[in-house]
Amino acid sequence: MVLLVPLALLLSACNSDNKIQHVDSEDAGTEAVPNVVVSPDTLLYDSLPVGQSATLSFNVLNDGGADLNVSGLDLYGSTAFSILTDASNFTLAPGESRDVDVVYTALEAEDLAQIHIFDDDPGNPEPVVFIEGNGQVPRLLLTPDPLSYGKVLVDCRRDEPITLQNIGEAPLQIDNIVQVGNSWSLDVPFSLPTIIDPGGSQQLTLTVTAVEGDMDSQLWVTTNDAVGTHVADQTATGVTDPSVQEEFWQGDGPYDKADILFYVDQSCSMRDNQEIIKDNFESFAARLDSLDLDWQVGVVTRDNGCFAKGILTPETPDLISTFMDAVDGWGGDYTEAGLTMTLQALEQTTAGGCNEGFIRDGSKVTLIQVSDETEQSTSPWNTYVDAIQTIAPTASVTAIVGDVPDGCSSAKPGSGYYEASVATGGAFMSICATDWTAYFETIANMTASGLLDTFHLNSEPQPDTLLVQVDGHTETGWTYDATSNSIVFDADAIPAAGARIVVYFELAGDCAQ
């Protein structure tokens, strides 16, 4: 029998809370009992072109002292999988085994399923085999989205690049590109349709020629990927005064309470990174304790947003092993949409929610996002940031993700997470590094102090006109990072808690004659 349920009900194909427990016949009194052994308990198929098939097998062994009666094998999840072996019911004598063949026909970028085995082993009546396959499909990543040009002088132009990247595993065809909105012009330096190979990219240039007031634009890109037509938003404000000041406030720390949320991508490629997180948690907890913080931690891996092991505190029994089990959590539809998962977890912190009590008055909320994929929520990153900070005004996003813009051999670029970390004053750390020891000390310190060293400018300055004041006094201990359009303070010049930072500058612009 094949039962279909939403993928949100699936466990991760890599990790499981269902640990197979065997009962030896000698431990069950004098009566001999069957003992089921299933190997392997995970089937991982090589990625395949959509429509192509492959077959893998698992083995069911009776390692006990009595007959094992299997009453059925039920498959839950994607229709990309089917059981070839007749498994309606069978009996295995002691020492006897049976191979079960499972065929995968690629449908999506990620296909997940489970096979539940129903038997009469008293110690393990329902072992589970987890299945994952990957279809080689094209996927467009359009960045940045949304894109704000900030203030631009009237009759002046500002150019910004927009990148079309194929983060899938099959050729991506760009069929059409349309820009909608007055005062904008788009330069497409290639003919359409065009093909972008996996990992490849093409770049457009979108130029605004400012008129006074607010200006909006949309970019429509039609492709052969599953989304079809992608829409990205751009905004700008035309002004006549070239002088601009942007104001920031330093975090109001130090905090004595810390509410720390870990979102951990559960896809199979994250296995090594999950181990690094677990290896570093004990020292992370010790550092939080040394800072005399009243801290609590939640780990979200599930579509419903509920913490995998509840709210963890220094008083949690077997804290380290419990955290490790939480990281070895469940995956689902949103396992690569960290901001979606994080928002859903925070929405569950109100009265009656499964995470009730996690957000406390006066606490610093730190949202740690760990993924080797691009952020894949259905709406732009700023939609989630706005909603998150409505629930938790002190929240900042710290991203441990792939390098932006190019990623690395083990991770795709962490677009979406990167922008969220910049916008909320969190840290951006490379998942490509092998040593994360300093990461968790930095996160602990930021959680305790709330102090930021980087402030992102909305408008583009003429760099030689920049003037930075902290609480009314001119500060020289900073540099301008043109790549992120940010003011970065030196380590010995970071503004104190509650400081007011004002950045004065003249607008950059290529003015029409």
C-alpha positions in Angstrom: 0.0 0.0 0.0 1.3 3.5 -0.9 0.1 6.4 1.3 0.8 10.0 0.2 1.2 12.7 2.8 2.6 16.2 2.6 6.4 16.4 2.8 6.0 18.6 5.9 5.3 15.4 7.8 8.6 13.8 6.7 11.6 13.4 8.9 15.0 14.4 7.4 16.3 11.7 5.1 19.7 12.1 6.8 18.9 12.1 10.5 16.1 10.7 12.6 14.8 10.8 16.1 13.7 7.1 15.6 16.6 5.1 16.9 16.3 1.4 16.1 16.4 -0.5 19.4 17.0 -4.2 19.3 15.9 -6.7 21.9 17.9 -9.8 22.2 16.0 -13.0 22.8 18.1 -13.8 25.8 17.0 -10.5 27.5 13.3 -11.2 26.9 13.1 -14.1 29.4 12.9 -17.7 28.2 10.7 -17.0 25.2 12.5 -16.6 21.9 11.5 -13.5 20.0 12.3 -12.1 16.6 14.8 -9.2 16.2 14.5 -7.1 13.1 17.7 -5.5 11.6 17.2 -3.1 8.7 20.3 -1.9 6.7 20.9 0.6 5.5 18.3 2.8 7.2 18.9 5.6 4.6 18.8 5.4 0.8 20.6 8.3 -0.9 20.3 8.4 -4.7 22.8 10.1 -6.9 21.2 13.2 -8.5 19.5 12.3 -11.8 18.1 14.2 -14.8 14.4 14.7 -14.4 12.6 11.6 -15.7 15.5 9.2 -15.3 15.4 6.3 -12.8 17.7 4.4 -10.5 17.2 1.5 -8.0 18.6 1.0 -4.6 17.9 -1.7 -2.0 17.7 -2.2 1.7 17.8 -5.5 3.6 15.4 -6.8 6.3 17.1 -9.4 8.5 15.6 -11.5 11.3 18.5 -11.7 13.8 16.3 -13.2 16.6 15.3 -16.6 17.8 11.7 -16.8 16.4 10.0 -16.1 13.1 9.7 -12.5 12.1 6.3 -11.7 10.6 6.3 -8.5 8.4 2.7 -7.4 7.8 3.5 -4.7 5.2 5.8 -1.9 4.0 4.1 1.6 3.6 5.7 4.4 1.6 5.0 8.0 2.7 6.0 11.1 0.8 7.0 11.8 -2.8 5.5 9.9 -5.7 9.1 9.8 -7.2 9.7 6.6 -5.2 8.0 3.2 -5.5 8.7 -0.2 -3.9 9.5 -2.9 -6.6 9.6 -5.9 -4.3 6.3 -7.5 -3.4 6.1 -6.6 0.3 2.5 -7.0 1.2 3.5 -9.5 3.9 6.2 -12.1 4.5 7.8 -14.2 7.2 11.5 -14.5 7.9 12.9 -17.5 9.8 15.7 -16.8 12.3 18.8 -15.8 10.3 16.8 -15.3 7.1 16.7 -11.9 5.2 15.0 -10.2 2.3 16.2 -7.4 0.0 13.7 -4.7 -0.9 14.2 -2.8 -4.1 13.1 0.8 -4.3 13.1 2.7 -7.6 13.5 6.5 -7.8 12.4 8.5 -10.8 13.6 12.1 -10.5 10.8 14.7 -10.3 12.0 17.7 -8.2 15.2 19.3 -7.0 14.7 17.3 -3.7 12.4 14.3 -3.4 11.9 12.9 0.1 10.1 9.8 1.4 10.0 7.2 4.1 9.3 3.5 4.2 7.7 2.2 7.4 8.1 -1.6 8.1 5.5 -3.2 10.2 6.5 -6.3 12.0 6.1 -8.3 15.3 9.5 -7.6 16.8 8.5 -6.4 20.3 11.5 -4.1 20.5 11.1 -2.5 17.1 7.7 -2.9 15.6 8.0 -0.1 13.1 11.5 0.6 11.8 11.8 3.4 9.2 14.0 3.7 6.1 14.6 7.3 5.0 14.9 8.1 1.3 16.2 11.1 -0.6 16.7 11.7 -4.3 17.7 14.9 -6.1 16.5 15.8 -9.6 18.7 17.8 -11.8 16.5 20.8 -12.4 17.3 24.5 -13.2 16.8 27.1 -10.5 17.1 30.9 -10.9 18.6 33.0 -8.1 17.9 36.7 -8.9 19.9 39.0 -6.6 19.6 41.4 -5.0 15.9 41.3 -4.3 14.6 43.7 -3.1 17.1 46.4 -4.2 17.0 49.9 -2.7 18.9 52.7 -4.4 18.2 55.0 -1.5 18.3 58.7 -2.3 19.5 59.8 -5.8 20.0 63.4 -7.0 17.3 64.5 -9.5 18.6 64.2 -13.0 21.4 62.0 -11.8 21.8 58.3 -12.6 22.7 55.4 -10.4 23.6 52.0 -11.9 23.3 48.8 -10.0 24.1 45.3 -11.2 21.5 42.5 -11.0 22.8 38.9 -11.2 20.9 36.0 -12.7 22.5 32.8 -11.4 21.6 29.2 -12.0 21.9 27.4 -8.7 20.3 24.3 -10.0 21.8 21.2 -11.7 20.3 21.5 -15.2 20.6 24.2 -17.9 18.5 27.3 -17.1 16.8 29.0 -20.0 16.1 32.7 -19.7 13.2 33.3 -22.1 12.3 36.9 -21.4 13.3 39.8 -19.2 10.9 42.8 -18.8 11.5 45.9 -16.7 8.3 47.7 -15.5 8.4 51.3 -14.2 9.2 54.8 -15.4 12.6 56.5 -14.9 14.5 53.2 -15.2 16.5 51.6 -18.0 17.7 48.1 -18.3 20.8 46.9 -20.1 20.7 43.3 -21.1 24.1 42.5 -22.6 23.1 39.2 -24.2 20.4 38.0 -26.6 17.3 36.1 -25.5 16.5 33.3 -25.1 19.8 32.4 -23.4 21.1 29.4 -21.5 22.9 29.6 -18.2 24.7 26.4 -17.3 24.6 25.1 -13.7 26.7 27.3 -11.5 26.9 30.0 -14.2 25.5 33.5 -14.1 24.7 36.5 -16.3 24.6 40.1 -15.1 22.2 42.9 -16.0 22.6 46.6 -15.3 19.5 48.5 -14.1 19.9 52.3 -14.1 17.6 54.9 -12.5 17.6 58.5 -13.7 16.0 60.3 -10.8 12.9 62.4 -10.8 11.8 64.0 -7.6 9.9 61.7 -5.3 9.6 57.9 -4.9 10.3 55.7 -7.8 9.4 52.0 -8.1 10.5 49.3 -10.6 9.9 45.6 -11.1 12.0 43.2 -13.0 10.2 40.2 -14.6 12.3 37.2 -15.6 10.7 34.2 -17.3 12.6 30.9 -17.2 12.1 27.2 -17.6 12.5 26.5 -13.8 9.7 25.5 -11.5 8.8 29.0 -10.6 8.5 30.2 -14.2 8.3 33.9 -13.8 10.4 35.6 -11.1 9.6 39.2 -10.0 12.1 41.4 -8.2 11.4 44.9 -6.8 13.5 48.0 -6.9 13.0 51.4 -5.2 14.6 54.8 -5.2 13.9 58.3 -4.0 14.8 61.4 -6.2 16.0 64.4 -4.2 17.3 67.9 -5.1 19.6 68.3 -2.0 22.8 66.3 -2.4 23.5 66.5 1.4 22.4 63.4 3.2 22.6 62.2 6.8 21.8 58.7 8.0 21.2 58.0 11.6 21.9 54.8 13.6 21.6 53.8 17.2 24.0 51.4 18.9 22.5 48.4 20.6 21.1 49.0 24.0 23.2 46.3 25.7 24.8 45.0 27.7 22.0 42.4 28.1 21.6 40.1 31.1 19.1 37.9 29.3 19.7 36.1 25.9 17.2 34.2 23.8 19.1 32.3 21.1 17.5 30.5 18.3 19.3 28.1 16.0 17.9 27.3 12.6 19.8 24.3 11.2 19.3 23.2 7.6 18.6 19.5 7.6 19.6 18.6 4.0 22.1 15.8 3.6 24.9 18.0 2.5 24.8 19.6 6.0 25.9 16.5 7.9 29.5 17.7 8.5 28.3 21.2 9.5 25.8 19.8 11.9 28.7 17.9 13.6 30.7 21.2 13.8 27.8 22.9 15.5 27.4 20.1 18.0 31.2 20.0 18.7 31.2 23.7 19.6 28.0 23.9 21.6 29.6 23.0 24.9 32.2 25.8 24.8 29.5 28.1 23.5 27.3 27.4 26.6 30.3 27.8 28.9 31.1 31.2 27.3 27.5 32.3 27.9 27.7 31.2 31.5 31.0 33.1 31.9 29.3 36.2 30.7 26.8 35.8 33.6 23.9 35.6 31.1 20.5 34.3 31.8 20.3 32.4 28.5 18.0 29.9 26.8 18.3 28.2 23.4 15.8 26.8 20.9 16.6 24.7 17.8 14.1 24.8 14.9 14.3 22.2 12.2 10.6 21.4 11.6 8.0 23.0 9.3 5.7 23.7 12.2 8.3 25.9 13.9 8.2 24.0 17.2 11.6 23.6 18.8 13.0 20.1 18.4 13.7 19.6 22.1 11.8 22.5 23.7 13.5 25.4 25.3 17.0 24.6 26.6 18.6 26.3 29.6 21.6 25.7 31.8 19.4 23.6 34.0 18.3 21.3 31.2 19.2 17.7 32.1 21.9 16.3 29.8 22.0 19.7 28.1 24.8 18.9 25.6 23.3 15.6 24.3 19.8 17.1 24.2 21.1 19.9 22.0 22.9 17.4 19.8 19.6 15.5 19.4 17.8 18.7 18.5 20.3 19.5 15.8 19.8 15.9 14.5 16.2 17.0 13.9 13.5 16.6 11.3 13.4 18.3 7.9 10.5 19.1 5.7 9.3 21.4 3.0 11.0 24.4 4.4 14.4 22.9 5.4 16.2 25.3 3.1 14.0 28.3 3.9 15.6 29.4 7.2 13.8 32.8 7.5 10.4 31.1 7.1 11.3 28.5 9.7 12.6 31.2 12.1 9.5 33.4 11.7 7.2 30.4 12.3 9.2 29.5 15.5 8.8 33.0 16.8 5.1 33.1 16.0 4.9 30.0 18.3 6.3 32.0 21.3 3.0 33.6 22.3 0.6 32.2 24.9 -0.5 28.7 23.9 2.2 28.3 21.3 4.6 25.3 21.4 7.5 27.7 22.1 5.7 29.8 24.7 8.1 31.6 27.0 11.0 31.8 24.6 10.9 35.6 24.0 11.3 37.4 27.3 11.0 41.1 28.2 14.4 42.8 28.1 16.2 40.0 26.4 18.6 40.1 23.4 17.2 37.8 20.7 19.8 36.3 18.5 18.7 34.3 15.4 21.5 32.0 14.1 21.0 30.7 10.6 23.1 27.8 9.5 22.8 26.6 5.9 24.9 25.7 2.9 22.1 26.9 0.5 20.7 30.2 -0.6 17.8 31.3 1.5 14.7 29.9 -0.3 11.7 31.4 1.3 8.8 32.3 -1.0 8.9 36.0 -0.2 11.9 38.4 -0.1 14.2 38.4 2.9 13.0 41.8 4.2 9.4 40.6 4.5 10.6 38.1 7.1 12.9 40.6 8.9 10.1 43.1 9.3 7.8 40.4 10.7 10.5 39.0 13.0 11.4 42.4 14.5 7.7 43.1 15.1 7.6 40.0 17.3 11.2 40.5 18.7 12.4 44.1 18.4 15.9 43.3 19.7 16.3 40.4 17.2 19.4 40.2 15.0 20.2 37.6 12.4 23.6 36.0 12.5 24.3 33.9 9.3 26.7 31.0 9.1 26.3 30.4 5.3 28.1 30.4 2.0 30.3 33.2 0.9 28.6 36.0 -1.0 28.5 36.4 -4.0 30.3 33.2 -5.2 29.9 30.6 -2.5 32.5 27.9 -2.3 33.0 24.3 -3.2 30.9 23.1 -0.3 28.2 25.8 -0.2 26.1 28.0 -2.4 26.1 31.8 -1.8 24.1 32.7 1.3 22.1 35.4 -0.4 19.0 36.4 1.7 20.7 35.4 4.9 23.5 37.9 4.2 21.1 40.8 3.6 19.1 39.9 6.7 22.3 39.9 8.8 23.4 43.3 7.5 19.9 44.8 8.0 19.6 43.6 11.6 23.2 44.3 12.7 24.1 40.6 13.1 27.3 38.8 12.1 28.0 37.2 8.7 30.3 34.2 9.0 31.5 31.7 6.3 30.3 28.1 6.5 33.1 27.3 4.1 35.7 27.6 6.9 36.7 24.5 8.8 37.4 26.1 12.2 34.3 27.7 13.8 35.8 28.1 17.2 35.9 31.9 17.0 32.3 32.0 15.6 30.6 31.0 18.8 32.7 33.2 21.0 31.8 36.1 18.8 28.1 35.2 18.9 28.2 34.9 22.7 30.0 38.3 23.0 27.5 40.0 20.7 24.6 38.4 22.6 25.9 39.8 25.9 26.9 43.3 24.7 24.6 44.0 21.8 27.4 46.2 20.3 27.7 46.5 16.5 30.7 47.5 14.5 29.1 47.7 11.1 26.4 50.1 9.9 24.9 49.7 6.4 24.2 52.9 4.4 21.0 53.1 2.4 22.2 55.7 -0.1 25.5 55.7 -2.1 28.0 58.3 -0.9 30.9 60.1 -2.5 33.5 58.4 -0.3 35.6 61.4 0.1 32.7 63.4 1.6 31.9 60.9 4.5 31.9 62.3 8.0 31.0 60.1 11.0 29.9 61.4 14.4 29.3 59.4 17.5 27.2 61.3 20.1 28.0 64.6 18.4 31.8 64.0 18.3 33.7 63.4 15.0 35.0 59.8 14.9 38.0 58.8 12.8 38.4 55.2 13.8 36.4 53.7 10.9 36.7 52.6 7.2 34.2 52.6 4.4 33.4 49.2 2.8 32.2 50.0 -0.7 31.2 46.3 -1.4 28.5 46.4 1.3 28.2 50.2 1.4 28.9 50.2 5.1 30.7 52.1 7.8 32.9 49.7 9.7 34.4 50.8 13.0 37.8 49.8 14.2 37.9 47.4 17.1 38.9 50.1 19.6 36.4 52.6 18.3 33.1 50.6 18.4 30.4 53.0 19.7 29.2 52.4 23.2 25.8 51.0 24.1 23.1 53.5 23.3 25.3 55.7 21.2 23.8 57.8 18.4 25.8 57.4 15.1 25.2 60.0 12.4 26.9 59.6 9.0 27.0 62.8 6.8 27.9 62.7 3.1 27.2 64.0 -0.4 25.3 61.8 -2.8 27.2 60.0 -5.5 25.7 60.2 -9.0 26.3 60.4 -12.7 24.4 63.5 -13.5 22.8 64.1 -16.9 24.0 67.3 -18.6 
